[in-house]
């Protein structure tokens, strides 16, 4: 991926500087939205693009893209009303079962997703769900560890876009599933916390009612314990812009408009199937997506 950027103006350059410093120091920064025109997503993507170009110039390899804020529940968590995207680098990929060092993140949260791996470029003038399906080699269960360089996750749409879509790390499952007759909108996801540091989870950011799921099992009346652990998030493919294929079609058009079309071999994280959940050191999670597969992530103790 080659990126040619127009120069950033003073305030946009300051926003980039703040985000870069937060990554380098491990200390989150204040929101950057006050430095950018209100709701100007193009200005925010320009900041993101400069950071991405700097990473590539330093030797980082792009392996895909992520779609964020596709789920209305997640949009409600952060007060935004539209999806966004970010860039995935090879260094963000984590092996299943290998403890993830908390020092790699600032304020991690986790969400379960359906990841697409493309067999063809998605560059046509009209890209819809059918074109996405035809260009997909397979799908795989994924866990995205989203992260924010903005203190306290106090984000608006321009904050998260400038911050590379609040991307952090990701884990892909082992099962490669062809689309075949699979209806991704009907695929049901269950995310469980299967190991814990014992830290207090009473902040309730796993879902709009404070429990990470629709039935209140994880709320103040006590966590529901399934055979495989505590259920912390649930959802279906229909929650991702109506269908995961539609979400990837949206992404294909959006990145093409910014001069970075989707390419064969890239991984696309299609968006959270359910509410995102805060991660603490020592946590372990397991996601099951019917028809797609399973994936797990474990976090080492220490700063996260």
Buried (B, 14 or more C-beta within 10 A) or exposed (E): EEBEEEEBEEBBBBBBBBBBEBBEEEEBBBBBBEBBEEBBBEBBBBBBBBBBBBBBEEEBEBBBBBBBBBBEBBBEBBEBEEBBBBBBBEEBBBEBEEBBBBEBBBBBBBBBBBBBBBEBBBEEEEBBBEBBBEBBBBBBBBBBBBBBBBBEBEBBBBBBBBBBBBBBBBBBBEBEBEBEEBEBBEBBBBBBBBBBEEEEBEEBBBBBBBBBBBEBBBBEEEBBEEEEBBBBBBBBBBBBBEBBBBBBBBBBBBBBEBEBBBBEEBBBBBBBBBBBBBBBBBBBBBBBBBBBBBBBBBBBEEEB
